[in-house]
Amino acid sequence: MSGNSPALEAALKRFEGLYPEVIELSLGRIERALERLGRPQDRLPPVIHVAGTNGKGSTCAFMRAMAEAAGLKVHVFTSPHLVRFNERIRLAGRLVEDDALIGWLERTHAAIEGGEITHFEATTAAALLAFSEVPADVLILEVGLGGKYDATNVISAPALSVITPVDYDHAAFLGTDLAGIAGEKAGIIKAGCPALTAIQQPVADAVIAARALEVGAPLYRLQPYFINAIPEDIALTGVHQRANAALAAMAMQLFGNSTRIDQAAIFEGARKAVWPARMQRLKDGPLTQAAGGLPVWLDGGHNPHAGRAIAAHLAAMGGKTALVSAMLASKDAGGFFAPFVAIGADVFTCPNAPGHQASTPEALATVARQSGLKALSFDSLQGALAAAAASGADRVLICGSLYLAGEILALNGQEPE
């Protein structure tokens, strides 16, 4: 489901004829485009570059809220969007307007001159052009996939590089070796530029430390006591979000050496951050009516690390949870479902949002059963939601796909702002 205006959709579709037949991780295509655009990456406000497997979006949301609480103007680039493409580009605190975005996309298309480029590379180039032309105090730049060869990794001297927890995901591009995955993420660490890492598994931490040492980058590590200092009443739900807020707080302290981001602003931002589809309780709306008054939650988590974090939070909530789930065929569904066995969650699978290579509901239900869960498949979201609500659970959690999450928010009238 696309929430884009027809004019914006047409501007985005113009790049489809330029996609390479085989997409490989590389910086060559975007570097050529940026050269023709006059190297906007050299005219940006100070950049905080964020890579990692999980928690990138939440950490960016906390950083944005903390910086804005201190009175700073903040650009943010994130992906993917949930309902409208505009969600990816926030200019000085506001989502980019259609007319301005179309202009930057058209200039980018003209600069490419018929050369090959991927959708993400082209739109990243347009975003960097936008960020270079609108004043701000800081740009929070989220990696799309990996790090070393991600299109965002054209920043030669970030003010700070941040690496959130590293785990398994995007196996087709990043492989299944955790050290190798960490190496891709650590590729955003630049010579002489400070870097900050979340608490990592030992193998990932070692790789990140080796990269920082190799390029002479000061490396800072999040410590457990920093997490304990974060207020319990933060804006985003889930025990894992305190770690994300703590990482953001430490990033703001490191970045804030030359700004006015103090502890009061950090705590205010932690309490005000907004990031949809991360343990978000849905309001009463057209979709949630199918649950008959039962609380309905939404989380776009879709890999084993996310499954562990979500299951841990549900365990802390107590009671019984019914999962309504869809997932891309490329994801490790078994790894995602495994943590829910301990809390006895039942699974009700449904089709994913159209236009994506998704697991069929029955194939996904089979994986859930193989993981030790009771699972039923349905040919519609509404059918799965109604069955989950009638299962005797205390709540329903819709999960497994950001694409599904976007469809849910659109159907329930809760588009991100």
C-alpha positions as CSV (number, residue, x, y, z in Angstrom):
1,M,0.0,0.0,0.0
2,S,1.5,3.3,-1.1
3,G,0.5,6.6,0.6
4,N,2.5,8.7,-1.8
5,S,0.8,11.4,-3.9
6,P,0.5,10.6,-7.6
7,A,3.1,13.2,-8.5
8,L,5.7,11.9,-6.0
9,E,5.0,8.3,-7.1
10,A,5.7,9.3,-10.7
11,A,9.0,11.1,-9.7
12,L,10.1,7.9,-7.9
13,K,9.1,5.6,-10.7
14,R,11.4,7.5,-13.2
15,F,14.4,5.8,-11.5
16,E,13.0,2.3,-12.2
17,G,14.5,2.2,-15.7
18,L,18.0,2.9,-14.3
19,Y,18.1,0.0,-11.8
20,P,21.1,-2.4,-12.4
21,E,20.2,-5.9,-13.4
22,V,22.3,-7.3,-10.6
23,I,22.4,-5.2,-7.4
24,E,25.7,-5.5,-5.6
25,L,26.8,-3.5,-2.6
26,S,29.1,-0.7,-4.0
27,L,29.7,3.0,-3.6
28,G,30.6,3.6,-7.2
29,R,27.1,4.4,-8.5
30,I,26.2,6.9,-5.8
31,E,29.6,8.5,-5.9
32,R,29.2,9.3,-9.6
33,A,25.8,10.7,-9.0
34,L,27.0,12.9,-6.2
35,E,29.9,14.2,-8.3
36,R,27.4,15.4,-10.9
37,L,25.3,17.0,-8.2
38,G,28.3,19.0,-7.0
39,R,29.2,16.8,-4.0
40,P,26.4,17.8,-1.6
41,Q,27.9,15.4,1.0
42,D,30.7,18.0,1.5
43,R,28.2,20.7,2.4
44,L,26.2,19.0,5.2
45,P,25.8,20.0,8.9
46,P,27.7,17.8,11.3
47,V,26.7,14.2,10.7
48,I,26.0,11.4,13.2
49,H,26.1,8.2,11.1
50,V,24.2,5.2,12.5
51,A,24.7,1.6,11.6
52,G,23.7,-1.7,13.2
53,T,21.2,-4.5,13.0
54,N,18.5,-3.6,15.5
55,G,17.6,-0.4,17.3
56,K,18.9,2.0,14.6
57,G,15.5,3.8,14.0
58,S,14.7,4.0,17.7
59,T,18.2,5.3,18.6
60,C,17.8,7.9,15.8
61,A,14.4,8.9,17.2
62,F,15.8,9.3,20.7
63,M,18.8,11.4,19.4
64,R,16.5,13.6,17.4
65,A,14.2,14.2,20.4
66,M,17.1,14.9,22.7
67,A,18.8,17.4,20.2
68,E,15.5,19.1,19.5
69,A,14.8,19.4,23.3
70,A,18.1,21.3,23.4
71,G,16.8,23.7,20.7
72,L,18.8,22.3,17.8
73,K,17.5,22.0,14.3
74,V,17.8,18.4,13.2
75,H,17.8,16.7,9.8
76,V,17.1,12.9,9.9
77,F,17.4,10.3,7.2
78,T,15.9,6.8,7.9
79,S,14.5,3.9,5.9
80,P,12.3,2.2,5.0
81,H,9.2,4.3,5.3
82,L,6.0,2.8,6.6
83,V,3.2,4.6,4.7
84,R,4.7,7.6,2.7
85,F,8.2,8.0,1.3
86,N,8.4,11.5,2.9
87,E,8.9,9.8,6.2
88,R,12.5,9.0,5.2
89,I,13.6,12.7,5.0
90,R,13.0,15.1,7.9
91,L,14.3,18.6,7.3
92,A,15.0,20.7,10.3
93,G,12.3,18.9,12.2
94,R,9.6,18.5,9.5
95,L,8.9,15.8,7.0
96,V,9.9,16.9,3.5
97,E,7.0,18.4,1.4
98,D,6.1,16.8,-1.9
99,D,6.9,19.7,-4.1
100,A,10.4,20.2,-2.7
101,L,11.1,16.5,-2.7
102,I,10.0,16.1,-6.3
103,G,12.4,18.9,-7.3
104,W,15.4,17.3,-5.6
105,L,14.4,13.9,-7.2
106,E,14.2,15.5,-10.6
107,R,17.6,17.2,-10.2
108,T,19.1,13.9,-9.2
109,H,17.6,12.1,-12.1
110,A,19.0,14.6,-14.5
111,A,22.4,14.4,-12.9
112,I,22.6,10.6,-13.4
113,E,22.3,11.0,-17.2
114,G,21.0,7.6,-17.8
115,G,23.6,5.7,-15.8
116,E,22.7,2.8,-13.6
117,I,21.6,3.4,-10.0
118,T,19.4,1.6,-7.4
119,H,16.3,3.1,-5.9
120,F,18.0,3.5,-2.5
121,E,21.2,5.1,-4.0
122,A,19.1,7.6,-6.1
123,T,16.9,8.6,-3.2
124,T,19.9,8.8,-0.8
125,A,21.6,11.2,-3.3
126,A,18.4,13.3,-3.5
127,A,18.2,13.4,0.3
128,L,21.8,14.5,0.7
129,L,21.1,17.2,-1.8
130,A,18.2,18.3,0.3
131,F,20.2,18.2,3.5
132,S,22.9,20.3,1.9
133,E,20.5,23.1,1.0
134,V,18.4,23.5,4.1
135,P,20.2,24.8,7.2
136,A,20.4,22.6,10.4
137,D,22.6,22.0,13.3
138,V,23.0,18.2,12.9
139,L,22.1,15.4,10.4
140,I,21.3,12.0,11.8
141,L,22.0,9.6,9.0
142,E,20.8,6.0,9.2
143,V,22.5,3.3,7.2
144,G,20.1,1.4,4.9
145,L,21.9,-2.0,4.8
146,G,25.3,-3.0,6.1
147,G,27.6,0.0,6.4
148,K,30.8,-0.3,4.4
149,Y,29.2,-0.3,1.0
150,D,25.9,1.4,2.0
151,A,24.9,4.4,-0.1
152,T,25.1,6.6,3.0
153,N,28.8,5.8,3.6
154,V,30.0,8.7,1.5
155,I,30.6,10.9,4.5
156,S,34.3,11.3,4.9
157,A,34.4,12.8,8.4
158,P,31.3,12.2,10.5
159,A,31.1,14.0,13.8
160,L,30.3,10.7,15.3
161,S,29.7,7.1,14.1
162,V,27.2,5.0,16.1
163,I,26.8,1.2,15.9
164,T,23.7,-0.3,17.5
165,P,23.5,-4.0,18.4
166,V,24.8,-6.3,15.6
167,D,23.1,-9.5,14.9
168,Y,21.9,-11.6,11.9
169,D,19.8,-10.1,9.1
170,H,20.0,-9.6,5.3
171,A,21.9,-12.8,4.9
172,A,21.7,-12.6,1.1
173,F,23.9,-9.5,1.2
174,L,25.8,-9.7,4.5
175,G,26.2,-13.4,5.0
176,T,25.7,-15.5,8.1
177,D,29.1,-14.9,9.8
178,L,28.6,-12.5,12.7
179,A,32.2,-11.3,12.5
180,G,31.7,-10.5,8.8
181,I,28.4,-8.7,9.5
182,A,30.1,-6.7,12.2
183,G,32.9,-5.8,9.8
184,E,30.3,-4.4,7.3
185,K,28.7,-2.3,10.1
186,A,32.1,-1.1,11.3
187,G,32.9,0.2,7.8
188,I,31.2,3.5,8.8
189,I,34.0,4.2,11.3
190,K,36.4,6.8,9.8
191,A,39.9,7.8,10.5
192,G,40.3,10.1,13.5
193,C,36.5,10.4,13.9
194,P,35.0,9.3,17.3
195,A,32.9,6.1,17.3
196,L,30.3,4.8,19.8
197,T,29.1,1.2,20.1
198,A,26.2,-0.4,21.9
199,I,26.9,-3.4,24.1
200,Q,27.8,-6.1,21.6
201,Q,28.4,-9.8,21.5
202,P,32.1,-10.4,22.1
203,V,32.9,-11.4,18.4
204,A,31.2,-8.2,17.1
205,D,32.8,-6.0,19.7
206,A,36.3,-7.3,18.8
207,V,35.7,-6.6,15.1
208,I,34.5,-3.0,15.9
209,A,37.4,-2.4,18.2
210,A,39.9,-3.6,15.5
211,R,38.4,-1.3,12.9
212,A,38.6,1.7,15.3
213,L,42.2,0.9,16.1
214,E,43.1,0.4,12.4
215,V,41.9,3.8,11.4
216,G,42.8,5.7,14.6
217,A,39.2,6.4,15.7
218,P,38.5,7.0,19.4
219,L,36.1,4.3,20.4
220,Y,33.5,4.6,23.2
221,R,31.4,1.7,24.5
222,L,28.0,1.9,26.1
223,Q,28.2,0.6,29.7
224,P,25.4,-1.0,31.7
225,Y,25.4,1.7,34.4
226,F,24.5,4.2,31.7
227,I,21.4,2.2,30.9
228,N,20.4,2.2,34.6
229,A,20.7,6.0,34.6
230,I,17.9,6.4,32.0
231,P,14.5,7.2,33.4
232,E,12.0,4.4,33.4
233,D,9.2,6.5,31.9
234,I,10.8,6.9,28.5
235,A,8.5,7.4,25.5
236,L,9.2,4.1,23.6
237,T,7.8,0.9,25.1
238,G,10.0,-2.2,25.8
239,V,12.9,-3.0,28.1
240,H,15.3,-2.9,25.1
241,Q,14.4,0.7,24.5
242,R,16.2,1.9,27.6
243,A,19.4,0.6,26.1
244,N,18.6,2.4,22.8
245,A,17.9,5.6,24.8
246,A,21.1,5.2,26.7
247,L,23.1,4.8,23.5
248,A,21.4,7.9,22.2
249,A,22.1,9.8,25.4
250,M,25.8,8.9,25.2
251,A,25.9,9.9,21.6
252,M,24.4,13.3,22.5
253,Q,27.0,13.8,25.3
254,L,29.8,13.0,22.8
255,F,28.4,15.2,20.1
256,G,27.4,17.8,22.6
257,N,30.9,18.7,23.6
258,S,30.5,21.6,21.2
259,T,26.8,22.1,21.6
260,R,24.3,22.8,24.4
261,I,22.8,19.3,24.8
262,D,22.7,18.9,28.6
263,Q,21.2,16.2,30.8
264,A,17.9,18.0,31.1
265,A,17.5,17.9,27.3
266,I,18.6,14.3,27.1
267,F,16.0,13.2,29.7
268,E,13.3,15.4,28.1
269,G,14.0,13.8,24.7
270,A,13.9,10.3,26.1
271,R,10.4,11.0,27.4
272,K,9.2,12.6,24.1
273,A,10.7,10.5,21.3
274,V,8.3,9.1,18.7
275,W,9.1,6.1,16.5
276,P,6.1,4.2,15.1
277,A,5.7,0.5,14.8
278,R,8.0,-0.3,17.7
279,M,5.8,-1.8,20.5
280,Q,3.2,0.8,19.5
281,R,-0.2,0.4,21.1
282,L,-2.7,1.2,18.3
283,K,-5.6,3.5,19.0
284,D,-9.2,2.6,18.4
285,G,-9.7,2.7,14.6
286,P,-11.2,0.9,11.6
287,L,-8.7,-2.0,11.9
288,T,-8.5,-2.5,15.6
289,Q,-12.3,-2.8,15.7
290,A,-11.8,-6.3,14.4
291,A,-10.1,-7.2,17.7
292,G,-13.4,-6.5,19.6
293,G,-11.9,-4.2,22.2
294,L,-8.8,-6.3,22.9
295,P,-5.5,-4.2,23.1
296,V,-3.7,-4.3,19.8
297,W,0.1,-3.6,19.6
298,L,2.3,-3.2,16.6
299,D,6.0,-4.0,16.1
300,G,7.9,-4.2,12.8
301,G,10.7,-6.4,14.3
302,H,11.6,-9.2,11.9
303,N,14.8,-11.0,12.9
304,P,16.0,-13.1,15.8
305,H,17.4,-10.2,17.8
306,A,14.1,-8.4,17.5
307,G,12.2,-11.5,18.4
308,R,14.2,-11.9,21.6
309,A,13.6,-8.2,22.6
310,I,9.9,-8.3,21.9
311,A,9.4,-11.7,23.7
312,A,11.3,-10.4,26.8
313,H,9.1,-7.3,27.0
314,L,5.9,-9.4,26.6
315,A,7.1,-11.7,29.4
316,A,7.5,-8.6,31.6
317,M,3.9,-7.5,30.7
318,G,2.6,-10.9,31.8
319,G,-0.6,-12.5,30.5
320,K,-1.2,-14.2,27.2
321,T,-0.2,-12.7,23.8
322,A,-1.5,-13.8,20.3
323,L,0.8,-12.9,17.4
324,V,-0.6,-11.9,14.1
325,S,2.4,-12.2,11.7
326,A,3.6,-11.9,8.1
327,M,7.2,-11.9,7.0
328,L,9.4,-11.7,3.9
329,A,10.5,-15.0,2.6
330,S,14.1,-14.0,3.0
331,K,13.9,-13.6,6.8
332,D,14.8,-16.1,9.4
333,A,11.3,-16.8,10.6
334,G,12.3,-19.7,12.8
335,G,14.9,-17.5,14.6
336,F,12.3,-14.8,15.1
337,F,9.6,-17.1,16.5
338,A,11.8,-19.2,18.8
339,P,11.9,-16.8,21.7
340,F,8.0,-16.7,21.9
341,V,7.9,-20.4,22.9
342,A,8.9,-19.5,26.5
343,I,5.8,-17.2,26.8
344,G,3.4,-19.6,25.1
345,A,2.3,-17.2,22.3
346,D,-0.1,-18.5,19.7
347,V,0.6,-17.4,16.1
348,F,-2.0,-16.4,13.4
349,T,-0.3,-15.8,10.0
350,C,-1.6,-13.6,7.2
351,P,-0.4,-12.3,3.8
352,N,2.2,-9.5,3.9
353,A,1.6,-6.1,2.3
354,P,1.3,-6.6,-1.5
355,G,4.3,-6.0,-3.8
356,H,6.9,-7.9,-1.7
357,Q,8.4,-11.4,-1.8
358,A,6.7,-12.7,1.3
359,S,6.2,-16.1,2.8
360,T,2.8,-17.5,2.2
361,P,0.7,-17.6,5.4
362,E,0.8,-21.4,5.5
363,A,4.5,-21.6,5.0
364,L,5.0,-19.1,7.8
365,A,2.6,-21.0,10.1
366,T,4.6,-24.2,9.3
367,V,7.8,-22.5,10.5
368,A,6.1,-21.3,13.7
369,R,4.9,-24.9,14.4
370,Q,8.4,-26.2,13.8
371,S,9.6,-23.7,16.3
372,G,7.2,-25.2,18.9
373,L,4.3,-22.7,18.7
374,K,0.6,-23.3,17.9
375,A,-0.1,-21.6,14.6
376,L,-3.0,-21.1,12.2
377,S,-2.8,-19.5,8.7
378,F,-5.4,-17.1,7.2
379,D,-5.8,-15.6,3.8
380,S,-6.5,-12.1,5.1
381,L,-5.2,-9.8,7.8
382,Q,-8.7,-9.2,9.1
383,G,-9.3,-13.0,9.5
384,A,-6.1,-13.5,11.4
385,L,-6.8,-10.5,13.6
386,A,-10.3,-11.7,14.4
387,A,-9.1,-15.2,15.2
388,A,-6.3,-13.9,17.4
389,A,-8.8,-11.7,19.3
390,A,-11.1,-14.7,19.9
391,S,-8.3,-17.0,21.1
392,G,-8.5,-16.0,24.8
393,A,-5.4,-13.9,24.7
394,D,-5.0,-10.7,26.8
395,R,-3.6,-8.8,23.9
396,V,-2.7,-9.1,20.2
397,L,0.7,-8.1,18.8
398,I,1.0,-7.6,15.0
399,C,4.6,-8.2,14.1
400,G,7.2,-9.6,11.6
401,S,7.3,-7.0,8.9
402,L,7.8,-3.3,8.5
403,Y,5.8,-3.5,5.3
404,L,2.9,-5.1,7.2
405,A,3.3,-2.4,9.9
406,G,2.9,0.3,7.3
407,E,-0.3,-1.3,6.0
408,I,-1.6,-1.5,9.5
409,L,-1.0,2.1,10.3
410,A,-2.6,3.2,7.0
411,L,-5.7,1.0,7.5
412,N,-6.1,2.3,11.1
413,G,-5.7,5.9,10.2
414,Q,-2.4,6.4,12.0
415,E,0.1,7.6,9.4
416,P,3.4,8.8,10.9
417,E,3.8,12.6,11.1
